[in-house]
Amino acid sequence: MVTRAQIIKELNKVVDPEINMPITDMELVDEIKIEDDGTVSVTFHFTTPYCPPVFAYKIALDIRSNVSSLEGVKKVKVFLKDHFLAEKINGEINKDEGSEKS
């Protein structure tokens, strides 16, 4: 089973393109949940609710991609909160959440 430390190591590689700093250094990750079935959920936020949507989407996609690469991870759910387009970005990022890695 994947560990929290492994997930954080992957999240350290996710960089805010405007500031060029890892989202972990900026303390933007709010919650990491690891379920027994291999589902990992990551909730995060930005320093402003009006972060440019293109950056918000890229960071959410990078979170999903990096965490998905870990052995033992079957599904990744990414949740952006407190952003003016959070609902739309969350829907787009998680639209394939029903498909599991084999």
PENOR-V929774 format. One record per pair of residues at least 6 apart in sequence whose C-alpha atoms are under 8 Angstrom apart, sorted by the first residue. I is the first residue (numbers start at 1). GAP is how many residues later the second one is. Records with the same first field share a line. If there is no record, write none. Layout:
I: GAP, GAP
//
This chain:
1: 35, 37, 70, 71, 72
2: 32, 36, 68, 69, 70, 71
3: 31
4: 28, 30
6: 64
7: 60, 63
8: 16
10: 53, 56, 57
11: 11, 12, 13, 52, 55, 56
12: 10, 11, 12, 13
13: 9, 53
14: 8, 9, 45, 48, 49, 52
15: 6, 7, 8, 44
16: 6, 7, 39, 43
17: 38
18: 37
23: 6
28: 16, 17, 18, 19
29: 13, 14, 15, 16
30: 12, 13, 14, 15
31: 10, 11, 12, 13
32: 8, 9, 10, 11
33: 7, 8, 9
34: 6, 7
37: 37
38: 34, 35, 36, 37
39: 34, 35, 36, 37, 38
40: 27, 33, 34, 35, 36, 37
41: 35, 36, 37, 38
42: 21, 34, 35, 36, 37
43: 35, 36, 37, 38
44: 34, 35, 36, 37
45: 35, 36, 37, 38
46: 36, 37
48: 35
49: 33, 34, 35
50: 33, 34
51: 32
53: 32
56: 33
57: 32, 36
60: 18, 19, 20, 29, 33
61: 32
63: 15
64: 12, 13, 14, 29
67: 6, 9
68: 6, 7, 8
73: 28
74: 26, 27, 28
75: 22, 23, 24, 25, 26
76: 21
77: 16, 17, 20
78: 12, 15, 16
79: 7, 11
80: 6, 7, 9, 10
//
